[in-house]
Amino acid sequence: MADPNTNASRLGTFQCHFTWELEEKFTRDFKTAMDYIDHHLKHNPDEMRVPAMAVKAYIYASNLQGNDTPMKYRTAKDAITEALKRNKDDSEEDPTNDGYNGYKVVLLADLAWLHHKTRGRNVETCITEVEELQASLSEEAQAYMQAMKAFTFQWFGISKYTEGISCYEEALRVVPSNVEWFFGYTQLLQKTSYSDPQDTYGTSKVESNLRCFISKTPKNGLAHVYLADELLQKGKDSHLEAEYEVGQALESGGENVVVLQRAGKVFCSLKKYDKALELYDRALELESESSFTLKLVGDAHRFQYFDKPTAERDEGDKQHLENAIKYYRRAYEADKSNFRAHSQMASLYSELGQQDEAEEVYSQLIETRDKENKAEAFYHFAEFRDDLALYKEAVDTDVDSYGGKRAAKKIIEKMQSELTRNPNSKAFETLGWVYTKTGFIDSACFHYQQAYKMEPRKELELRLSQRYVESVNPDQACKYLELIKDSNPEEYRLLKGKLHLSLGVEFKDQGMTDKAREQFSLSTEYKSLEGCEKFAELLQNCTDDEKYDKRWITDWAKITSVLQNEWDLVEKCQDKVKESRLNALEEIREKAFMPKVRYLHDLYDKYVELLLKPGVDKYGSVLIEARSLLDRVMSDFQKRRYSEIEYKKTRYTFFYIKDLKKGVKKDEKYVYMQLQKRLEGDYEWNGFRGKFPDLFDALIKVQPAYDFTENKKMIFLFEIVNEYKHRGSLKDGMQEVKIDGEKYNFSFEELTEWSVSKVIKLVQCFDKHM
């Protein structure tokens, strides 16, 4: 069975959807994301078809909110298989184009990830195929990989746009004639064109690119309508040309729903609403239940009403609002996730004075699952009711969103106004809360202090403790922490751990390693898991001299103790968060434990090398502690999932020593490849098992040495005898080993007194039969 950790490591090096961190800072839910890509596949079937199919496959397998796809990984596998088939067909139509191998590598890497997630049998084969393809990719194929990455970033939010632009630029540097990529590149530029520089003629890069693209593909209706939209940004002098481009778009793409929708939006911007509505009607003839088109019709009627000055509006103008509400309702009924249509219904009901209807819609809006939309719904509902609690809900939901920011600003305005009229503790506390949420910690501390002066309460002591810890102000933090120590011991422990962690990070950044080590050590006393992780990172970077210090071992023991105790607590926990806590803890354990074991092995080896020198015995007590700690950690590993890994590493050790003994000079890469080949073939060393049955039994339990000099072989064999003792098979302090009928006796007591001669004798005996 292949080592899953090795597979995960190899998979992590691939360029594919599962390594591009697509869901980071992405706020859309599953249905919205899927609707967008389906819309593209339906209305732009020939534009980046394979990359679009790959995006859809990834969305099936994603963790986006609302993804309840049955057997989602299998569904994703089927979608990837379909994309591979389409890519193969495309490559057969254009056999001289090597670039399609770039798409193939990404798709196969996605497939390998899906096999890995489902523990599929084909994961090893798939990984190997990707690695072999990657090793021989042409520059053109690599450009195709970059283009697929760029296209994917278009669908996963504004935070990915800049990197998407860079990927398109890299791809176009190699294949400048690819019009699909050029168009995608221009679309991304247009989305970020708020800072797009213009040349001396007032022409933006987006406009220049679109004109270049149109010169190559004059019948592309979307390009014409994109250019029209870009021209609108230049002002009234370009409006006539924008209208001309819309005409060109309709001439070549008049039956394309997307072209009709975008052309209608251009006419709305030009305040030619009748023409816009005419185009929207044509779009509805093609897709009668298009929620987006229905929403655009509602927009056109709403614009007509609000474009008219308030003093000039009459009862007849209200018909536009009623029409807008009618179409917004239809849009929402066609797609319940159309938040914009639903939200506009509420505001227009309010404009018409229909407060009960507006209240009902707002109550529905705040139940949406999308955080950004939910925050905006709470904000508008708060505006409708003038309700402080609803403003707070908007901030709590998503403080960085449009609704969250507007709500925070409104709360500050309200509280400052109240304090001008009537200074009170509650208003100061509310300001402390909102400044905390918006990241202005110093302002939060100030306002909580004012609230506490007016009304000293335990709740405010806790808030001040939290804020001063967050601002890394140890004097003030400790002052308020002492006040909550007895009343809230758990929060006190967490905050003390966090304070020492933060101080440790500050000292480390300033190059004050000793002080950082002291603070990280203190953080572990308060059971800070993040403190354990930072402490482990620092200890790994210690010098060799520092590692010979007994303090280094005891520091590792602190980390081990904290993690083990926390693990035991979590395993006893039966609440709903158990699984997430276990996963988080496992991640920290892997970060802290695995490097720790490696360093403990290195340290242990160095100690034994010293002890093998005549007259050296001063490290004996430290070595015993190191051995004890190593046993403790590895015992925990073997209880979980590491015994198989260590077993196979031990086999590496045996073959490496055997090759060295034969005197074969091989570089490290060659030896690694040979060992990897033996592992993949599940090589059984039955010859050794039959010849040395006693040693074999011990050997499979021995932890691997990482470098193998002559002295390291002694250490390796010393470990074998040591392992006999740990298995409890040393009777009366003695162990007899038979090799080819000859008996060898070894006293463990003598070995623990570091009798070099016994170790050497065992080495010589073992060497004789290697």
N, C-alpha and C positions, 0 to 999 in steps of 0.2 A: 504494500500500500504506500503511495507516494506521501511524502511529508507535507501536510497542509500548510505549515508555516513557510516552507520553502516555496511552495506554489504561490502563496499570498505575496511573498517578496518579489517573485518573478513577475507576477501580474501587476504589481505596483509600478513597474518600469515601463509598462505599455502606454502608448498614446491611444486613449479611447474614452468613450463617454463616462465610464466608471472611474476614471482618474482625473477628469477635468473639473471636478468639484462644482458641478452645474447647479446643485440645489442650494449652494451657499448664497445667502442674501436674496434668494428667489422667493417671491411672495405669492405667486399664483397657485391656485389649487389644481388638483389633477384634472378635473373636468375642463377648466378654462384652458390649461396648457394643451390638452388633447384636442379641444375644439379648434384652437388656432392652427395646429399642425394639420388637422384634417381639412380645414378650409384651404390651406396652402396646397395640399395634395390634390384637392378637387379642382381648384381653379387655376393652378399653375402646374399642371401635371408633368411638364417637361423641364421645369426649372429646378435644378439640383435634386433630382428625383431620389437618387440613392441616399444622399445625406438626410433628406427629409424622412425617408422610411426608417433610417437609423435613429433619428430623433424620436419618432413615434415608438419604436421598440424600447428605447430607454425610458420613455415616460411610463410605459406599461410596468417596467421593473422598478420605477422610482419609489421614493418614500414621500411623495407629495401628498399634502392633506387631501383626504377623500379618496385615495386610491384603494378601492376594495375589489380590484380585478381578481376574479377567481383564478387560482394557479397563475399568478402574475408572471413568475419567472418562465414558466412554460410558454405562456402567451408571448412573452418577449423573445424567447428563443425562436418561436415560429416566425415572428416578424423579422428577426435578423436573418433567418434562413431565406425568407422571401427577398430581402434586400440583397443578399449574396447572389441569389439567382438573377435578379435584375442587373446587378453589376456585371455578372458573367455574360449576360446577353449583350450589354453595352460594349464590353471589351471585345466580344466576337464580331460585332458590327464594325469596330475600329481596331483591328488587330495590331496595327503599328503603334498604338498609343499604350505605352507602358504605365501611364499614370493610374489606371484603374487598380493596379496592385496596391496603391496607397489606400484607396477606399477599402480594398479587401483586407488589408492588415488591421484597420480600425474595426471592421465588422467581425473579423475572427477574434480579435482581442475582446470585444464585447461578448462574443459567444463563450470564450474561455472564462470570463468573469461569471457568466450565468451558470456555466457548468460547476464552477467553484462554489457558488452560492448554494447550489442544489446538491453538492457533493456528487456530481455526475462522474461516470466512469471515464468520459472522454476528455477530462480537463487536462491531463498530462499531454495527450496527443495534440490537443488544440494549442496549448502553450508552446510546445516544441515547434509546431508549424508556424506560429506567429514569429518566434525567435529566428527561425530559418529565413522567413520572408524578410524580416527586418534587416537581417545581416546583408541582404543583397539588393535592397531597394535603390532604385535610381533616383537622381535628383528630381526628376519629373514626378515620380511616385510620391516622394516626400512632399512635393508641392501639393499634390492631391490630398494628402493627409492634413496639411495646413488649411486647405480650403474647406475640408469637411469640418474641421475644428471651428473655423471662422463662421461657417453657416450655422453650426450648432449654437454658438454664442449669441447669434441674433435672436434666439428663441428663449433665452434664459436671463432676461432682465438687463437693465441699464448698466449694472456693475460689470458686465461682461463685454460691453460694446467696445471699449478701448482695446482690449486684448484681441477681440475679433477683427478690428481694423488692422492691427499689426499682423495677424495671421494671413489676412487677405493680401496685404502688401508683400509678405514673404512669398506667398504662392504666385502672385502676379509677377514678381521679379523673375521667376523661373519660366512661367508660361504666360506672358503678357497678352497673348491673343485670346484667352478664354473669356468670352463675353459674359457667361453666367457668373463667374467670379467677380468680374468688373462691375456688373450690375449689383450684386450683393454688397460689394465694397462701397458702392455709391449710396445704397440704401442705408448702410450703417453710418456713413458720413453724414447723411441727411438727418438721422436721428440724433446726432451729436453736434449739429451745425450751429448751435447757439453761439459758439465761439469760432466759427469757421472764418478764417481770414479771407479778405477779398483782394483782388489785384487792382491795379490802377484804374481799370475800367469798371470796377464794382462787380466783378464776376467772382462768385465763390467757387471753391474747389468742387462742391457738389454740382453746381450748374455746369461747370466745365466738363466734369466727368459724364454727366447726363447727355450733353451735346455730343461728346465723343462717342458715347454708346449708341445714340440714335443714328449717328452717321454710319455706324456699322450694321445696325439692325433697325432700319427706319419704320418697320411695321410693328414694332413692339409698343402696343398701346399703353402699357403700364409706364414705360419710360417717358412717354409724352406727358402723361398726367402727373408723374412725379416732377417733371420739369416745370409744368404749369404751377404746381404747388410751390416750387422753389422760387419762381418768378414773382409770386404774390408777396414774398417776403421783401422784395426790393422796393415796394411802394407802388403808387398809382401809375407811374410812368410805364410800368411793365405789365399793367393789367390787360391791355389789349393783346399783347403777345401771349400772356397766360391763357386768354380765351382762345387764341388761335391754336395753341398746343392742345387744349382740350378737344377742339375740333379734329385735330390730327389723331388724337387718341381714340375718339369715337369712330373715326373713319376706319381705323385698323383693328379696333378691339371693342366695337359696339355691342357685341354679344357676350362680352366677358363681365360677369357680375362685379368683380373688383374694380374694373375700369369705370363702370357706370357709377358705382358708389363713390369713388374718388373724384370723378368728374363732377358729380352732384355737390360734393363738399366744396370744390373750387367755386362753383356758381353761388353757393351759399356765402362764401367769403366775399364774392363780388356783389352780394345782396340781390342776386337775380334768382329769387326763390321759385318763381314759376318754372324756370328751366331746370332747376335742381329737382323739383317735385316730378317733373316729366321724366327725368332720368331715373329717379327712384322707382317710379311706376314701371318703367321698362325692366328694372332689376327685379321687381316683385313678380313680374310676369315670368321671369326665368326661375325665381325661387320665391314662391309665395309666402313661405313661413320663415324667411331669413330674419332672425331677431335683430341682426345688425342693421339691415336695410330699414326695417320697421322703426328702429330707434332713430335712424337718420331722418326719416319722414317727420317724426315727432320733433326733432331738433329744428327742422326747417320751419314748422309752424310756430315753435316757441320763439325763434329768432325774429319772425315777422312781428310778433306781439311786442317783444322788448326793444326792437329797433325803433319803435315809434315813441316819441317823447310822452311822458306820463300825462301831461296836460292835454295832449291831443287824442288820447285813447277814448273810445266810446264803447257802448255795449256790444257793438258789432265786432270789435277787435277781440272780445273775449272768446269768440268762436275759434280763434287760433289756439287759445289755451285748451279749450275743450277737445279740439282735434288732436293737439299734442298729447293730451292725457290718453285719448283713445288709442293712438298708435304706440305710446309707451306701454300701455297695458297689454296690447297685442304682442309687443316685443318681449315683455316679461313672461307672458303666458307661453310664448314659443321657446323661451330659454330662461328657466328660473334663476340661472346664474348671471343674468344681465343686470348687474348692480346699477349701472348708470341709468338705464331706462326706469328701473324701479325707484331710484332716488329722485329723479326728475318728477315723477308722479307726485311724490310727497310735497315737493316745493311748489308745484303748480296748484295742488289742492289748497295749500296755504295762501297762495296768491289770489285764488278765487274766493277765499274766505270760508272754505269747507274744512273747518278745523277737525272735526271728528274723523273725516276720511284721511286727512294728513296724519293725525295721531295713529291711526290704524296702520298706515303704510310704514311710518317711522318705527313702530313697534316690531314690524316684520323685518325691517332692514337691519336692526341691531342683532338679529339672529344669524346673520351671514357668517360663513366660516372663515372667509378671507380676512386676515388681521387688518390689513391696510384699509379695506372697504369698511370693516366693522368700526374702526376708529373714526372714519369719516362719517359714518351713519350716526354714531354717538354724538359727534360734534354738531351735526345739523339738527339732531333731535334736541340737544341742549340749547341751541339757538332758538329753536321753535318754542321750547318751554321756559327758556331762561333758567336752567336748572344746573346748579353747581355740581351736584352728584354726577350728572351725565357728562359734564366736561371732564371730571376726574376719570370716569370710565373710558373716555376717548384717550386720555393720556396713558392710562394703565394698559390699554389694549395695544397701542403701538405709538410710542412717543415720537418716533422718528418719521412718522408718516405725515401727510398733509393735515389730516384731521387731528392727529395728536399734537402737532406743533401749533395749530390754530387754537386748539383747546387750552394748551398750556399758556399761551399768550393771553387768552381771555381770562383765565383764572388769576394770573398775575395782576391784570388790570383791575379785576373786581376786588381782590384782596387789598391792593394798594389804595383803592378808593375807599374801602371800608375802614382801613387804618387811619386815613385822613379824618374821617368822621368820628370813628370810635375805636381807639387802640384796644386790642384784646388778644388774649393768648391764642385763641382758636385761629384767627386770621394769620398770626405769625407762624403757627404750626402748619397751616395749609401752604404758606409760602415756602417753608422749609421742605415740605413734601414735594412740591412741584419743582423746586430747584434741584432737589435730589434726583428726580426723574429725568430732568433735562441735562444733568451732568455738571451743574454749577455747585460743587460741593462746598466751597468756601461760603457762598451765599446761603446755602442750606444751613450750615453750622451757625451762621450769624442769626438767622431767623429762628432756629430752634432755641438758641441761647436766649433771645428776647422772650420767646414763649415760656421758657423755663423760669426766667426771672419773675414773670407775672404770675405763673402758676406751676410751681415745682411738682411734677408728677413722675411716677415710675416709668410710664410710657415714654416721656420725653428724655429721661435718663438713658433709656435704651437707644432712642433715636440719636442722641448726641454721641453715645459710645460708638454706634455704627458709623456715623459720619466722620468722626475724628480718626477712627481706624482706617476708613476709606481714604482720608486725606493724608494718612501717615503722619499724624501729629501725636507722637507717643505720650507727651506730657498730659495733654488734654484727654487723650483716649484713656490712659490709665486712671485719671481722676474720675471719670464717669463709669469706667469698668468696675472700680471698687464699689461704686454705689449699687450696681446690679448683681454683684458677685453672689450674694446670698439669695436674692429673690429670683434670679434667673441663671442658675449655674450652667446650664447647657449652652445658652447664648454667650455667657461669659467665656466658656472654654473655646467655642468657635471663634469668637472675636479676638481672643488672646492669640490663638494660633494664626489667625489671619494677620494680626499686627506684626508678629515676629517674622512671618513669611514676607510681608511687604518690606520690612526693614532689611531683611536678608537680601532681597532683590536689589534694593537701593545700594547697599554696601557692595554687592557683587558688581553692579554696574559701575561703581566708582573704583573698582579694583581692590577693595579692602576685603580680601578673601577670608582672613581670620575672623573678622567681625561678622561677615556673611555666614560663615560656618557656625558661629556661635548662635546667631539668630535662627538659622534653619534647625539647629539642634533643639532650641527652645520651642520652635513650632511643632516638632514631633512630640514634645512633652504634652502638648495640648491636642494631640492626635490629628494634626492637619495633614490630610492626604496629599494636597498640593505641596505642602512643605516637605513631605517625604520625597516627592519627585525631584524638587529642586535640590534637596540635600544629596540625593543619589547622584545627580548630575555633577555637583561640586566634588563629591568624593572620587568620582571616576577620573577627574582631572588632576588629582593630587600627584605630587612627584613620588618617585620610588622611595625616597627617604621618608616621606610622610606616611607611605603605606606600611613601612616597617614599624611605625609608631603604634603602640597598643591602642591609642585613642581611635585610630582608623577602624580597627575591628569593632570597638565598642560603639562607634557611631553607626556602623552598619547594623549592629545588633538592635539599636534603637529603631531603625527603619523597619527591620524585620518584625519586631515586636508589634509596632503600631499597625502594620498591614495585616498581620496575622490576627490580631485582636479584632480589627474592624471586619475582616472576612468572617470570623466566627459570629460576630453580632449580626451581620447581614444574613448569614445562612439561617440564623434563628428567626429572622424577621419574616412574618407571613403576610405583610400588607401588600398592596397593589404595586408599590414602587420597588419591590424586591428585585425584579429582573433588571430594571434600569440601574439600580445601585450596584448590582453584581457586575454588570457590564462596565460601568465606570471604574469600579475597583479593579477589575481584571485588566483594564487598559493601563492603569497606574502600576499594577503589579508587574506587568510585562515590561514597562519602561524602566522600573526600578530594579526588579529582580533579575531579569536576564543579563543586563550589563554587570550587575553585582556578582553574579555567579562567575562570569568570565574573569572579572578582576580578582575575585577570591581565588580562583584557580591559579592565575598568574602569581599572585602573592604567595600562595601555598608552595608553588613550585620553587620560587626564589628562596623561601625559608629553608626548604629541604636541601637545595643546592648549597646553601651556607652550612647547614648542619652536616653535610657530607665531607666538609673540609675538617681536617684534624684540629682539635682544640677549640672548636666553635660550639658553644652550648648555651650561650646567653639568651637565645631566642626560643628555647624549648617551651616555656610557658605560653608565649604568644602563639606559637604554632598549635598548641593544644586548643587554644581558643578559636583559632582560625578553622581548624579541622572540625571542631564542634559546631561552629556556626555554619560551615559549608554543609555538614551533614543535615543540619536542621532545615536549611533552605532547600537542598536537593530532595530531602524526604517529602517536603511539601509539593515540590514539582512532580515527583513521581506519583503522588497520590492523585494528581490531576491529569494533565495530558502530556507530560514531558518524557515519560519513561521510554516511549517508542523512539523519540528523537535521540535521547542520550544513548540508547542501545545501538542505534545505527552509527552515531558518532564514534562509539567504542570500536565498532567494526572498522571504521576508517583508520583508527589508531593502530589496530593490529596489522592491517595491510601496509600502512606507511612504514612501521617498524620493520616489517618483513622485507620490503623493498630496500630500505636503508642497509639492513644487515647483509643483503646480497651484494652491497657495494655499488648498486646501480645509481648513477648520478642523473637525477632528473630535476628539472626546474619545478617550481611550485604549481604552475598552471597544468603541466603534464600530469603531475601526481593527483591534483584535484580532479582532473578529467577521468583518470583511471578509477579513482575511488567512486566518482559519481556514476560511472558506467557500471561498476559492480553493484552499487546500491540499486540502480534502476533495474538491473537484472535479478534483484533479490538473491544475490549470491550467497550460497550456504557454505560455510567453511567446515564441512563435516570432517575433513582430514584433521583439522586441529581439535575438533570435539573428540574424535576417537583417540587421538594420541595423548591429549592432556585433559581427561574428563574433569579432574578436580579444578584445574586452573580455568577451564572454560566456564564452569559454573560461576566462579568468582569474577572472571573477566567481563561477562556480560553485564555485571552490576557496577563496574568501575566507571567513574566519570572520565571523560577524555582529557588528555593533555593537549595543549594547542600547538606547541612547538616540540620537536623531537631531536634534541642533541643526545650525546651519549649519557650525560647526567640525567636527562629527562627520562631515559629508559629506566634508569634506576628508580626514579620517582614513580614511574608507571607500575613497576613491579612491587614497589613498596606499598602502593595503593591496593594491589591485589591481596597481599597478606593482611593489610589493615582491614580490607573488606571482609575477610574471613572472621575477623574478630567481631565486626559489627553484625554479622549474620549469626553470631553466637555459636560458631562451630569450633572455637578454640577450647579444647577440653584441658582443664588443669594448666592453662597457660601455655600449652604446647600445640603445635600443628604438624602433622606428618604429610608430606607431599611425595607421591611416587611418580618418578619419571623414568620410563623404560625399565621398570622393576627396581630401580635404585631409590632408596629411601632418603629423604632429606627432612630434618627436624628444624623447626624455627621457633624460637621463644619470642612471644609477643612482648614480654616484659623487657627483654633485651632490646627489641626494636624501639620500644618507646623510650629507652635510654639512649637512642640514636647510635646503636652499634653498627657502624659502617660495614664491618666485615661480613655480617650476616646478609645485608642487602646485596653486597657485591657478590657473595657466594650464590645467591639466588639468581642474580643477573647472569653470572657465568653459566649456571645450570640451564637457564632459559635460552641463552644465546646458542648453546650447544645444539639445541633442537629446532632453531628457527629456520 
